[in-house]
Amino acid sequence: RLQPALAKAINDAPVKGGRWQTIVVHHAAVDEGSVKSLDRYHREQRHMENGLAYHFLIGNGNGMGDGEIAVGNRWKKQLDGGHLHSEAQNKIALGICLIGDFNKHPPTARQLRSLEDLVRALMRRCQLDAGAVKTHQQINVVHTQCPGSKFPTRAFLARLKTPAG
């Protein structure tokens, strides 16, 4: 259910077997954003040499289309993530960030559909099962609320355990 160009970007990346062991879901904790704005923030404020900390971004209609999936350079070049507190975890964990502050409001229906489609494609590409998908809060070594109290964690993770449809 991914757009052909997006499916191609996922399948064309030179993924090494066993490289990725976890897929981690985040929220941006801001109501609007884009690859350009988050990349600038990560370079200038967080001093990240590779910019955008995530492998993928999913828009909410403010800065990017609602449900629009952007493929970051960390996926294209198969670079470590910059989205977790632990450097060791960043080496094996793909990061997906949804634009929005899910402590204030839930993700849009389109964002959740795109997230599910993207996660399922990455599970196939990286040979992972649903148990490999976590939220930032579930995996981070330092406490965080990310992806926010209004993100439907249980329902989303349960959906991944059923066939797509």
DSSP file with accessible surface (Angstrom, degrees, kcal/mol):
  #  RESIDUE AA STRUCTURE BP1 BP2  ACC     N-H-->O    O-->H-N    N-H-->O    O-->H-N    TCO  KAPPA ALPHA  PHI   PSI    X-CA   Y-CA   Z-CA
    1    1 A R              0   0  168      0, 0.0     2,-0.2     0, 0.0   116,-0.1   0.000 360.0 360.0 360.0   4.1    0.0    0.0    0.0
    2    2 A L        -     0   0   31    115,-0.1   112,-0.0     1,-0.1     5,-0.0  -0.596 360.0 -96.1 -82.7 151.3    3.0    2.3   -0.2
    3    3 A Q     >  -     0   0  146     -2,-0.2     4,-2.8     1,-0.1     3,-0.4  -0.341  37.7-113.4 -61.1 146.2    3.5    4.6   -3.1
    4    4 A P  H  > S+     0   0  116      0, 0.0     4,-2.5     0, 0.0     5,-0.2   0.873 115.7  51.5 -53.6 -40.9    5.8    3.0   -5.7
    5    5 A A  H  > S+     0   0   75      2,-0.2     4,-2.2     1,-0.2     5,-0.1   0.897 112.4  46.6 -65.4 -37.4    8.6    5.6   -5.2
    6    6 A L  H  > S+     0   0   16     -3,-0.4     4,-2.3     2,-0.2    -1,-0.2   0.927 111.2  50.3 -69.8 -44.8    8.5    5.0   -1.5
    7    7 A A  H  X S+     0   0   31     -4,-2.8     4,-2.7     1,-0.2    -2,-0.2   0.914 111.0  50.9 -58.8 -40.6    8.5    1.2   -1.9
    8    8 A K  H  X S+     0   0  124     -4,-2.5     4,-2.7    -5,-0.3    -1,-0.2   0.927 108.1  51.5 -63.3 -43.7   11.5    1.6   -4.3
    9    9 A A  H  X S+     0   0   30     -4,-2.2     4,-0.9     1,-0.2    -1,-0.2   0.893 112.8  46.2 -61.9 -38.0   13.4    3.8   -1.7
   10   10 A I  H  < S+     0   0    1     -4,-2.3     3,-0.4     1,-0.2    -2,-0.2   0.943 117.9  41.5 -68.7 -45.2   12.8    1.2    1.0
   11   11 A N  H  < S+     0   0   94     -4,-2.7    -2,-0.2     1,-0.2    -1,-0.2   0.772 110.9  56.1 -77.0 -24.5   13.8   -1.7   -1.3
   12   12 A D  H  < S+     0   0  100     -4,-2.7    -1,-0.2    -5,-0.2    -2,-0.2   0.687  79.7 105.5 -81.2 -19.6   16.8    0.0   -2.9
   13   13 A A  S  < S-     0   0    5     -4,-0.9     2,-2.4    -3,-0.4    64,-0.1  -0.391  83.2-116.7 -63.4 138.2   18.6    0.8    0.3
   14   14 A P        -     0   0   86      0, 0.0     2,-0.3     0, 0.0    -1,-0.1  -0.383  43.8-178.6 -78.1  67.5   21.6   -1.5    0.8
   15   15 A V        -     0   0   27     -2,-2.4     2,-0.4    -4,-0.2     3,-0.0  -0.520  17.7-143.6 -72.0 128.2   20.3   -3.2    3.9
   16   16 A K    >   -     0   0  158     -2,-0.3     3,-2.2     1,-0.1     4,-0.4  -0.741  32.8 -95.8 -89.4 139.8   22.7   -5.8    5.4
   17   17 A G  T 3  S+     0   0   75     -2,-0.4    -1,-0.1     1,-0.3   109,-0.1  -0.270 109.1   9.7 -55.1 132.3   21.1   -8.9    6.9
   18   18 A G  T 3  S+     0   0   54    108,-0.3    -1,-0.3     2,-0.2   108,-0.1   0.396  92.9 118.7  80.1  -4.1   20.7   -8.5   10.7
   19   19 A R  S <  S+     0   0   56     -3,-2.2     2,-0.5     1,-0.1    -2,-0.1   0.930  71.6  45.7 -60.8 -49.0   21.6   -4.8   10.6
   20   20 A W        +     0   0    3     -4,-0.4    -2,-0.2     1,-0.1    73,-0.2  -0.865  55.7 163.8-104.1 129.1   18.3   -3.5   12.0
   21   21 A Q        +     0   0  106     71,-3.0     2,-0.3    -2,-0.5    72,-0.2   0.547  63.8  34.5-117.7 -13.7   16.8   -5.3   15.0
   22   22 A T  E     -a   93   0A  20     70,-1.7    72,-2.8    67,-0.1     2,-0.5  -0.990  56.6-150.7-144.3 148.6   14.2   -2.8   16.2
   23   23 A I  E     -ab  94 133A   0    109,-2.2   111,-2.9    -2,-0.3     2,-0.5  -0.994  22.8-160.7-118.4 123.9   11.8   -0.2   14.7
   24   24 A V  E     -ab  95 134A   0     70,-3.2    72,-2.7    -2,-0.5     2,-0.4  -0.929   5.6-148.1-115.9 129.4   11.2    2.7   17.1
   25   25 A V  E     +ab  96 135A   1    109,-2.4   111,-2.2    -2,-0.5     2,-0.3  -0.809  23.4 171.1 -99.0 131.6    8.2    5.1   16.9
   26   26 A H  E     -a   97   0A   1     70,-2.6    72,-2.4    -2,-0.4     2,-0.3  -0.860  26.0-137.9-127.7 164.2    8.5    8.7   18.0
   27   27 A H  E     -a   98   0A  13     -2,-0.3    72,-0.2    70,-0.2    74,-0.1  -0.896  20.2-131.3-117.4 156.2    6.6   11.9   17.9
   28   28 A A        -     0   0   20     70,-2.2    73,-0.2    72,-0.4    71,-0.1   0.693  28.8-137.4 -76.7 -18.7    8.2   15.2   17.1
   29   29 A A  S    S+     0   0   49     71,-2.1     2,-0.3    69,-0.3    72,-0.3   0.691  75.9  94.4  63.9  20.0    6.6   16.9   20.2
   30   30 A V  B    S-E  100   0B  70     70,-0.6    70,-1.2     1,-0.0    -2,-0.2  -0.976  78.9-129.9-135.9 151.2    5.9   19.9   17.9
   31   31 A D  S    S+     0   0   65     -2,-0.3     2,-0.3    69,-0.2    31,-0.1   0.648  88.8  27.8 -79.6 -16.4    2.7   20.6   15.9
   32   32 A E        +     0   0  136     68,-0.1     2,-0.3    31,-0.1    31,-0.2  -0.988  68.8 131.7-142.8 154.9    4.4   21.3   12.6
   33   33 A G        -     0   0    4     29,-2.4     2,-0.3    -2,-0.3    27,-0.2  -0.952  24.0-157.6 175.0 168.0    7.6   20.2   10.9
   34   34 A S     >  -     0   0   29     -2,-0.3     4,-2.7     1,-0.1     5,-0.3  -0.915  45.5 -91.9-150.6 172.3    9.3   18.9    7.8
   35   35 A V  H  > S+     0   0   51     -2,-0.3     4,-2.8     1,-0.2     5,-0.2   0.944 126.2  50.4 -56.6 -44.6   12.5   17.1    6.9
   36   36 A K  H  > S+     0   0  154      1,-0.2     4,-2.4     2,-0.2    -1,-0.2   0.927 112.6  43.9 -62.5 -46.7   14.2   20.5    6.4
   37   37 A S  H  > S+     0   0   36      2,-0.2     4,-2.2     1,-0.2    -1,-0.2   0.916 117.9  43.5 -69.6 -41.0   13.1   22.0    9.7
   38   38 A L  H  X S+     0   0   14     -4,-2.7     4,-2.8     2,-0.2     5,-0.2   0.888 112.9  52.9 -71.6 -35.6   13.9   18.9   11.8
   39   39 A D  H  X S+     0   0   42     -4,-2.8     4,-2.4    -5,-0.3     5,-0.2   0.949 110.9  47.3 -62.0 -45.4   17.2   18.4    9.9
   40   40 A R  H  X S+     0   0  115     -4,-2.4     4,-3.2    -5,-0.2     5,-0.4   0.931 112.2  50.2 -62.0 -44.6   18.2   22.0   10.7
   41   41 A Y  H  X>S+     0   0  114     -4,-2.2     4,-2.4     1,-0.2     5,-1.4   0.937 111.9  47.1 -59.5 -46.9   17.2   21.6   14.4
   42   42 A H  H  <5S+     0   0    4     -4,-2.8     6,-2.6     3,-0.2    -1,-0.2   0.871 117.7  42.7 -67.2 -33.9   19.2   18.4   14.7
   43   43 A R  H  <5S+     0   0  105     -4,-2.4     4,-0.3     4,-0.2    -2,-0.2   0.941 125.5  30.8 -73.7 -47.6   22.3   19.9   13.0
   44   44 A E  H  <5S+     0   0  114     -4,-3.2    -3,-0.2    -5,-0.2    -2,-0.2   0.882 131.9  27.0 -84.8 -42.6   22.2   23.4   14.8
   45   45 A Q  T  <5S+     0   0  121     -4,-2.4    -3,-0.2    -5,-0.4    -2,-0.1   0.844 132.6  32.5 -90.1 -38.4   20.7   22.7   18.2
   46   46 A R  S   <S-     0   0  121     -5,-1.4    -3,-0.2     2,-0.1    -4,-0.1   0.479  97.5-132.6 -98.4  -6.0   21.7   19.0   18.8
   47   47 A H        +     0   0  157     -6,-0.3     2,-0.7    -4,-0.3    -4,-0.2   0.880  42.3 167.3  56.4  44.0   25.0   19.3   16.8
   48   48 A M    >   -     0   0   32     -6,-2.6     3,-1.9     1,-0.2    -1,-0.2  -0.826  30.5-153.3 -94.0 116.2   24.3   16.1   14.9
   49   49 A E  T 3  S+     0   0  167     -2,-0.7    -1,-0.2     1,-0.3    -6,-0.1   0.830  95.6  46.5 -57.1 -36.5   26.7   15.8   12.0
   50   50 A N  T 3  S-     0   0   70      1,-0.3    -1,-0.3    -8,-0.1    23,-0.1   0.322  99.9-147.8 -93.4   9.9   24.3   13.7   10.0
   51   51 A G    <   +     0   0    0     -3,-1.9    -1,-0.3    -9,-0.2   -12,-0.1  -0.348  67.0  58.5  67.4-139.5   21.3   15.9   10.6
   52   52 A L        -     0   0   10      1,-0.2    22,-0.2   -17,-0.2   -13,-0.1   0.099  68.2-149.7 -33.8 120.3   17.8   14.5   10.9
   53   53 A A  S    S+     0   0    1    -15,-0.2    29,-2.6    29,-0.2    30,-0.5   0.675  71.2  71.9 -72.0 -18.7   18.0   11.9   13.7
   54   54 A Y  S    S-     0   0   26     27,-0.2    20,-0.5    28,-0.2    21,-0.2  -0.597  70.4-141.2-102.2 161.2   15.3    9.6   12.2
   55   55 A H  S    S+     0   0    0     40,-1.9    17,-3.0     1,-0.2    20,-0.4   0.789  90.3  18.5 -85.8 -28.8   15.3    7.3    9.2
   56   56 A F  E     -Dc  71  96A   0     39,-1.8    41,-2.4    15,-0.2     2,-0.3  -0.987  62.5-158.5-143.2 149.4   11.7    8.3    8.3
   57   57 A L  E     -Dc  70  97A   0     13,-2.1    13,-3.0    -2,-0.3     2,-0.5  -0.969   5.6-157.5-124.9 145.3    9.2   11.2    9.0
   58   58 A I  E     -Dc  69  98A   0     39,-2.4    41,-2.8    -2,-0.3    11,-0.2  -0.986  19.3-138.1-125.6 120.4    5.5   11.1    8.7
   59   59 A G        -     0   0    0      9,-2.6     8,-2.8    -2,-0.5     6,-0.1  -0.237  12.8-157.3 -76.9 163.8    3.7   14.4    8.2
   60   60 A N        -     0   0   19      6,-0.3     6,-0.4   -27,-0.2     5,-0.1   0.186  61.3 -87.0-122.1  11.6    0.5   15.7    9.8
   61   61 A G  S    S+     0   0   43      3,-1.2     2,-0.6     4,-0.4     5,-0.2   0.370 107.0  97.6  97.4  -5.8   -0.5   18.3    7.3
   62   62 A N  S    S-     0   0   84      3,-0.2   -29,-2.4   -31,-0.1    -2,-0.2  -0.833 109.4 -13.8-118.6  90.6    1.5   21.1    8.9
   63   63 A G  S    S+     0   0   59     -2,-0.6     2,-0.3   -31,-0.2   -28,-0.1  -0.004 141.8  37.4 106.1 -28.1    4.8   21.4    7.0
   64   64 A M  S    S-     0   0   16    -30,-0.1    -3,-1.2   -29,-0.1    -4,-0.2  -0.952 102.8 -81.0-143.4 160.5    4.3   18.1    5.2
   65   65 A G    >   -     0   0   32     -2,-0.3     3,-1.8    -5,-0.1     2,-0.4  -0.251  56.9 -91.6 -61.5 151.4    1.2   16.4    3.8
   66   66 A D  T 3  S+     0   0   53     -6,-0.4    -6,-0.3     1,-0.3    -1,-0.1  -0.524 115.5   2.9 -65.9 116.1   -1.0   14.5    6.3
   67   67 A G  T 3  S+     0   0    8     -8,-2.8    -1,-0.3    -2,-0.4     2,-0.2   0.391  94.3 149.4  85.6  -2.6    0.3   11.0    6.2
   68   68 A E    <   -     0   0   98     -3,-1.8    -9,-2.6   -10,-0.1     2,-0.5  -0.446  37.0-146.6 -66.1 131.7    3.1   11.9    3.8
   69   69 A I  E     -D   58   0A  28    -11,-0.2     2,-0.4    -2,-0.2   -11,-0.2  -0.899  11.2-164.8-103.9 125.6    6.2    9.7    4.4
   70   70 A A  E     -D   57   0A  16    -13,-3.0   -13,-2.1    -2,-0.5     2,-0.6  -0.921  13.6-139.6-109.3 136.7    9.6   11.2    3.9
   71   71 A V  E     -D   56   0A  25     -2,-0.4   -15,-0.2   -15,-0.2     2,-0.1  -0.850  21.8-146.6 -96.4 120.6   12.7    9.0    3.6
   72   72 A G    >>  -     0   0    3    -17,-3.0     4,-2.1    -2,-0.6     3,-1.0  -0.381  23.9-110.0 -84.9 164.8   15.7   10.4    5.4
   73   73 A N  H 3> S+     0   0   77      1,-0.3     4,-3.0     2,-0.2     6,-0.3   0.776 113.9  68.5 -63.0 -27.7   19.3   10.1    4.5
   74   74 A R  H 34>S+     0   0   15    -20,-0.5     5,-2.3   -22,-0.2    -1,-0.3   0.860 107.4  38.9 -63.4 -32.8   20.0    7.8    7.4
   75   75 A W  H X45S+     0   0    0     -3,-1.0     3,-1.0   -20,-0.4    -2,-0.2   0.933 115.8  50.3 -76.6 -49.4   17.8    5.2    5.7
   76   76 A K  H 3<5S+     0   0  110     -4,-2.1    -2,-0.2     1,-0.3    -3,-0.2   0.880 123.2  32.1 -56.3 -40.2   19.1    5.9    2.2
   77   77 A K  T 3<5S-     0   0  132     -4,-3.0    -1,-0.3    -5,-0.2    -2,-0.2   0.378 107.7-123.3 -98.3   1.0   22.8    5.7    3.4
   78   78 A Q  T < 5 +     0   0   21     -3,-1.0     2,-0.2    -5,-0.2    -3,-0.2   0.903  52.4 165.3  56.0  47.3   22.1    3.1    6.1
   79   79 A L      < -     0   0   49     -5,-2.3    -1,-0.2    -6,-0.3    -2,-0.0  -0.607  44.1 -92.3 -90.1 155.2   23.5    5.3    8.8
   80   80 A D        -     0   0   51     -2,-0.2    11,-0.2     1,-0.1    -1,-0.1  -0.266  48.1-109.3 -57.1 151.0   23.0    4.8   12.5
   81   81 A G        -     0   0    6      9,-2.3   -27,-0.2    12,-0.3    -1,-0.1  -0.228  15.7-156.3 -73.7 171.6   20.0    6.6   14.0
   82   82 A G  S    S+     0   0    9    -29,-2.6   -28,-0.2   -32,-0.1   -29,-0.2   0.011  70.4  95.7-131.3  24.0   20.3    9.6   16.3
   83   83 A H  S    S+     0   0   11    -30,-0.5     2,-0.3    10,-0.2   -29,-0.1   0.516  70.6  64.1-101.3  -8.2   17.0    9.1   17.9
   84   84 A L  S    S-     0   0   12      2,-0.2     6,-0.1   -31,-0.1    56,-0.0  -0.839  77.6-124.9-117.9 158.1   17.8    7.1   21.1
   85   85 A H  S    S+     0   0  131     -2,-0.3     2,-0.5    57,-0.1    -1,-0.1   0.815  93.6  74.4 -68.3 -29.4   19.8    8.0   24.2
   86   86 A S     >  -     0   0   27      1,-0.2     4,-2.2    56,-0.1    -2,-0.2  -0.748  66.3-155.8 -94.4 124.8   22.0    4.9   23.7
   87   87 A E  H  > S+     0   0  147     -2,-0.5     4,-1.1     1,-0.2    -1,-0.2   0.890  98.3  55.3 -61.4 -38.5   24.6    4.9   21.0
   88   88 A A  H  > S+     0   0   69      1,-0.2     4,-0.5     2,-0.2     3,-0.4   0.914 108.7  47.4 -62.3 -41.4   24.5    1.0   21.0
   89   89 A Q  H >> S+     0   0   37      1,-0.2     3,-1.3     2,-0.2     4,-1.3   0.893 105.3  59.2 -67.6 -37.8   20.7    1.1   20.4
   90   90 A N  H 3< S+     0   0   15     -4,-2.2    -9,-2.3     1,-0.3    -1,-0.2   0.781  98.6  60.8 -62.3 -24.9   21.0    3.7   17.6
   91   91 A K  H 3< S+     0   0   94     -4,-1.1    -1,-0.3    -3,-0.4    -2,-0.2   0.754 119.1  24.8 -71.8 -24.1   23.3    1.2   15.7
   92   92 A I  H << S+     0   0   54     -3,-1.3   -71,-3.0    -4,-0.5   -70,-1.7   0.390 106.2  86.0-122.3   1.5   20.5   -1.4   15.5
   93   93 A A  E  <  -a   22   0A   1     -4,-1.3   -12,-0.3   -72,-0.2     2,-0.3  -0.922  60.6-146.8-117.7 123.3   17.2    0.7   15.7
   94   94 A L  E     -a   23   0A   0    -72,-2.8   -70,-3.2    -2,-0.5     2,-0.5  -0.633  20.4-142.8 -77.9 140.2   15.4    2.3   12.9
   95   95 A G  E     -a   24   0A   0     -2,-0.3   -40,-1.9   -72,-0.2   -39,-1.8  -0.923  18.3-177.4-112.8 128.3   13.7    5.6   13.9
   96   96 A I  E     -ac  25  56A   0    -72,-2.7   -70,-2.6    -2,-0.5     2,-0.5  -0.992   9.9-165.9-119.8 125.8   10.3    6.7   12.6
   97   97 A C  E     -ac  26  57A   0    -41,-2.4   -39,-2.4    -2,-0.5     2,-0.4  -0.954   7.7-154.9-117.5 130.0    9.0   10.1   13.7
   98   98 A L  E     -ac  27  58A   0    -72,-2.4   -70,-2.2    -2,-0.5   -69,-0.3  -0.862  26.0-119.6 -98.8 132.3    5.5   11.4   13.4
   99   99 A I  S    S+     0   0    0    -41,-2.8     2,-0.2    -2,-0.4   -68,-0.1  -0.539  73.6  66.0 -69.9 133.2    5.0   15.2   13.3
  100  100 A G  B    S-E   30   0B   0    -70,-1.2   -71,-2.1    -2,-0.3     2,-0.6  -0.628  82.2 -96.3 138.1 164.3    2.8   16.3   16.2
  101  101 A D    >>  -     0   0   23    -72,-0.3     4,-1.7    -2,-0.2     3,-1.5  -0.914  31.6-172.6-115.0 100.0    2.7   16.5   19.9
  102  102 A F  T 34 S+     0   0    1     -2,-0.6    48,-3.3     1,-0.3    49,-0.2   0.320  79.7  69.6 -85.7  11.8    0.8   13.4   21.1
  103  103 A N  T 34 S+     0   0   50     45,-0.2    -1,-0.3    46,-0.2    45,-0.1   0.652 111.0  35.7 -85.7 -21.9    0.7   14.6   24.7
  104  104 A K  T <4 S-     0   0  131     -3,-1.5    -2,-0.2     1,-0.4    44,-0.0   0.796 134.9  -6.3 -95.4 -40.5   -1.8   17.2   23.4
  105  105 A H  S  < S-     0   0   68     -4,-1.7    -1,-0.4     3,-0.0    45,-0.2  -0.987  75.9 -98.0-155.0 155.6   -3.7   15.3   20.7
  106  106 A P        -     0   0   77      0, 0.0    45,-0.2     0, 0.0    -5,-0.1  -0.296  47.9 -90.6 -74.5 163.8   -3.6   12.0   18.9
  107  107 A P        -     0   0   11      0, 0.0    -7,-0.1     0, 0.0     2,-0.1  -0.288  52.4 -96.1 -63.5 159.1   -1.9   11.3   15.5
  108  108 A T     >  -     0   0   41      1,-0.1     4,-2.2    -3,-0.1     5,-0.2  -0.354  28.9-112.6 -73.8 160.4   -4.2   11.7   12.5
  109  109 A A  H  > S+     0   0   65      1,-0.2     4,-2.3     2,-0.2     5,-0.2   0.895 119.8  52.4 -59.7 -39.3   -5.9    8.7   11.0
  110  110 A R  H  > S+     0   0  141      1,-0.2     4,-2.7     2,-0.2    -1,-0.2   0.888 106.7  52.6 -65.6 -40.2   -3.7    9.2    7.9
  111  111 A Q  H  > S+     0   0    1      2,-0.2     4,-2.9     1,-0.2    -1,-0.2   0.931 110.3  47.9 -60.1 -44.7   -0.5    9.2   10.0
  112  112 A L  H  X S+     0   0   45     -4,-2.2     4,-2.5     2,-0.2    -2,-0.2   0.899 112.2  48.9 -65.3 -39.2   -1.5    6.0   11.6
  113  113 A R  H  X S+     0   0  129     -4,-2.3     4,-2.6     2,-0.2    -1,-0.2   0.939 114.1  45.9 -63.9 -45.8   -2.3    4.3    8.3
  114  114 A S  H  X S+     0   0   23     -4,-2.7     4,-2.9     2,-0.2     5,-0.2   0.904 111.6  52.4 -63.1 -41.8    1.0    5.5    6.8
  115  115 A L  H  X S+     0   0    0     -4,-2.9     4,-3.1    -5,-0.2     5,-0.2   0.936 110.8  47.0 -59.9 -47.0    2.9    4.4    9.9
  116  116 A E  H  X S+     0   0    6     -4,-2.5     4,-2.7     2,-0.2     5,-0.2   0.939 113.8  47.3 -61.7 -45.8    1.4    0.9    9.7
  117  117 A D  H  X S+     0   0   25     -4,-2.6     4,-2.1     1,-0.2    -2,-0.2   0.923 115.5  45.7 -61.4 -44.1    2.1    0.6    6.0
  118  118 A L  H  X S+     0   0    0     -4,-2.9     4,-2.6     2,-0.2     5,-0.2   0.938 113.0  48.8 -64.6 -47.7    5.7    1.8    6.5
  119  119 A V  H  X S+     0   0    0     -4,-3.1     4,-2.8    -5,-0.2    -2,-0.2   0.926 111.2  50.2 -61.2 -42.9    6.3   -0.4    9.5
  120  120 A R  H  X S+     0   0   27     -4,-2.7     4,-2.2    -5,-0.2    -1,-0.2   0.918 111.4  48.9 -62.8 -40.5    5.0   -3.5    7.7
  121  121 A A  H  X S+     0   0    8     -4,-2.1     4,-2.7    -5,-0.2    -1,-0.2   0.913 113.1  47.1 -64.8 -40.7    7.2   -2.7    4.7
  122  122 A L  H  X S+     0   0    0     -4,-2.6     4,-2.7     2,-0.2    -2,-0.2   0.876 108.4  55.2 -69.8 -35.7   10.3   -2.3    7.0
  123  123 A M  H  X>S+     0   0   23     -4,-2.8     5,-2.5    -5,-0.2     4,-0.6   0.932 112.8  43.2 -61.2 -43.3    9.4   -5.5    8.8
  124  124 A R  H ><5S+     0   0  168     -4,-2.2     3,-0.8     3,-0.2    -2,-0.2   0.947 116.0  47.4 -64.8 -48.5    9.5   -7.4    5.5
  125  125 A R  H 3<5S+     0   0   69     -4,-2.7    -2,-0.2     1,-0.2    -1,-0.2   0.863 122.0  34.7 -63.0 -37.4   12.6   -5.6    4.2
  126  126 A C  H 3<5S-     0   0   11     -4,-2.7  -108,-0.3    -5,-0.2    -1,-0.2   0.342 107.9-120.0-102.5   5.0   14.6   -6.2    7.5
  127  127 A Q  T <<5 +     0   0  169     -3,-0.8     2,-0.3    -4,-0.6    -3,-0.2   0.935  61.6 146.8  55.4  54.1   13.0   -9.6    8.3
  128  128 A L      < -     0   0   32     -5,-2.5    -1,-0.2    -6,-0.2     2,-0.2  -0.847  40.0-137.4-116.0 154.3   11.6   -8.5   11.6
  129  129 A D    >   -     0   0  111     -2,-0.3     3,-2.3     1,-0.0     4,-0.2  -0.548  38.4 -92.3-103.2 175.8    8.4   -9.6   13.4
  130  130 A A  G >  S+     0   0   17      1,-0.3     3,-1.8    -2,-0.2    31,-0.1   0.790 120.6  68.9 -59.8 -27.5    5.9   -7.4   15.2
  131  131 A G  G 3  S+     0   0   41      1,-0.3    -1,-0.3    29,-0.1    30,-0.0   0.686  89.4  64.5 -65.8 -14.7    7.8   -7.9   18.5
  132  132 A A  G <  S+     0   0   12     -3,-2.3  -109,-2.2  -110,-0.1     2,-0.5   0.532  82.9  92.7 -84.4  -6.8   10.6   -5.8   17.1
  133  133 A V  E <   +b   23   0A   4     -3,-1.8     2,-0.3    -4,-0.2  -109,-0.2  -0.791  53.8 161.8 -95.0 125.7    8.4   -2.7   16.9
  134  134 A K  E     -b   24   0A  80   -111,-2.9  -109,-2.4    -2,-0.5     2,-0.2  -0.919  36.9-117.0-134.9 161.9    8.6   -0.5   20.0
  135  135 A T  E  >  -b   25   0A   2     -2,-0.3     4,-1.3  -111,-0.2     3,-0.3  -0.630  36.5-109.4 -92.4 162.0    7.8    3.1   21.1
  136  136 A H  H >> S+     0   0   24   -111,-2.2     4,-2.8     1,-0.2     3,-0.6   0.916 120.7  54.9 -54.2 -43.4   10.5    5.4   22.2
  137  137 A Q  H 34 S+     0   0   93      9,-1.9    -1,-0.2  -112,-0.2     7,-0.2   0.879 105.9  52.0 -60.8 -36.8    9.2    5.1   25.8
  138  138 A Q  H 34 S+     0   0  102     -3,-0.3    -1,-0.2     1,-0.2    -2,-0.2   0.782 122.7  26.8 -71.1 -26.8    9.4    1.3   25.7
  139  139 A I  H << S+     0   0   31     -4,-1.3    -2,-0.2    -3,-0.6    -1,-0.2   0.687  88.8 108.0-112.3 -23.2   13.0    1.2   24.6
  140  140 A N     <  -     0   0   26     -4,-2.8     4,-0.1    -5,-0.2   -56,-0.0  -0.301  59.0-144.2 -67.5 140.3   14.8    4.3   25.8
  141  141 A V  S    S+     0   0   95      2,-0.1     2,-0.4     1,-0.0    -1,-0.1   0.688  90.4  56.6 -75.9 -18.2   17.3    3.9   28.7
  142  142 A V  S    S-     0   0   70      1,-0.0   -57,-0.1   -56,-0.0    -2,-0.1  -0.949 105.5 -97.6-112.9 134.4   16.3    7.3   30.0
  143  143 A H        +     0   0  151     -2,-0.4     2,-0.3     2,-0.0    -2,-0.1  -0.200  51.9 164.2 -55.0 136.4   12.5    7.9   30.8
  144  144 A T        -     0   0   33     -7,-0.2    -4,-0.1    -4,-0.1    -1,-0.0  -0.976  41.4-142.5-146.2 154.2   10.6    9.7   28.1
  145  145 A Q    >   +     0   0  109     -2,-0.3     3,-2.9     2,-0.1    -8,-0.1   0.535  52.5 161.0 -89.2 -10.1    6.9   10.1   27.4
  146  146 A C  T 3   +     0   0    9      1,-0.4    -9,-1.9   -10,-0.1    -8,-0.1  -0.311  60.4  28.5 -58.2 132.3    7.5    9.9   23.6
  147  147 A P  T 3  S-     0   0    1      0, 0.0    -1,-0.4     0, 0.0   -45,-0.2  -0.845 117.6-113.8 -91.9  30.6    5.5    9.2   21.5
  148  148 A G    X   -     0   0    6     -3,-2.9     3,-1.4     1,-0.1   -45,-0.2   0.095  23.0 -83.4  95.9 154.3    3.1   10.9   24.0
  149  149 A S  T 3  S+     0   0   87      1,-0.3   -46,-0.2     3,-0.1    -1,-0.1   0.706 123.4  54.8 -68.1 -20.4    0.1    9.8   26.1
  150  150 A K  T 3  S+     0   0  101    -48,-3.3    -1,-0.3   -45,-0.2   -47,-0.1   0.367  78.8 107.2 -98.9   6.2   -2.4   10.1   23.2
  151  151 A F  S <  S-     0   0    9     -3,-1.4     2,-2.4   -49,-0.2     3,-0.2  -0.733  77.1-127.6 -80.0 130.1   -0.5    7.8   20.9
  152  152 A P     >  +     0   0   48      0, 0.0     4,-2.9     0, 0.0     5,-0.3  -0.353  44.2 163.2 -80.0  66.9   -2.5    4.5   20.7
  153  153 A T  H  >  +     0   0   33     -2,-2.4     4,-2.8     1,-0.2     5,-0.3   0.910  68.7  44.0 -53.9 -56.1    0.4    2.3   21.6
  154  154 A R  H  > S+     0   0  222     -3,-0.2     4,-2.2     1,-0.2    -1,-0.2   0.932 117.2  45.1 -59.7 -47.4   -1.4   -0.9   22.6
  155  155 A A  H  > S+     0   0   61      2,-0.2     4,-2.1     1,-0.2    -1,-0.2   0.914 114.6  48.9 -64.2 -41.8   -3.9   -0.8   19.7
  156  156 A F  H  X S+     0   0    9     -4,-2.9     4,-1.4     2,-0.2    -2,-0.2   0.953 113.4  45.0 -64.7 -48.9   -1.1    0.0   17.1
  157  157 A L  H  X S+     0   0   25     -4,-2.8     4,-0.6    -5,-0.3    -1,-0.2   0.887 111.9  53.6 -64.8 -34.7    1.2   -2.7   18.3
  158  158 A A  H >< S+     0   0   54     -4,-2.2     3,-1.2    -5,-0.3     4,-0.3   0.903 103.9  56.3 -65.7 -39.9   -1.7   -5.2   18.4
  159  159 A R  H >< S+     0   0  118     -4,-2.1     3,-1.5     1,-0.3    -1,-0.2   0.857  99.6  59.9 -59.1 -36.2   -2.6   -4.4   14.8
  160  160 A L  H 3< S+     0   0    6     -4,-1.4    -1,-0.3     1,-0.3    -2,-0.2   0.737  96.7  61.2 -66.7 -20.9    0.9   -5.3   13.6
  161  161 A K  T << S+     0   0  151     -3,-1.2    -1,-0.3    -4,-0.6    -2,-0.2   0.544  97.7  70.0 -83.8  -6.8    0.3   -8.8   14.9
  162  162 A T  S <  S-     0   0   71     -3,-1.5     3,-0.1    -4,-0.3     0, 0.0  -0.782  99.8 -89.6-106.3 155.0   -2.6   -9.4   12.5
  163  163 A P        -     0   0  118      0, 0.0    -1,-0.1     0, 0.0    -2,-0.1  -0.266  52.3 -95.9 -60.6 149.2   -2.3   -9.7    8.8
  164  164 A A              0   0   62     -4,-0.1    -4,-0.0     1,-0.1   -47,-0.0  -0.296 360.0 360.0 -61.7 148.5   -2.4   -6.5    6.8
  165  165 A G              0   0   85     -3,-0.1    -1,-0.1     0, 0.0    -3,-0.0  -0.958 360.0 360.0 161.5 360.0   -5.9   -5.7    5.4
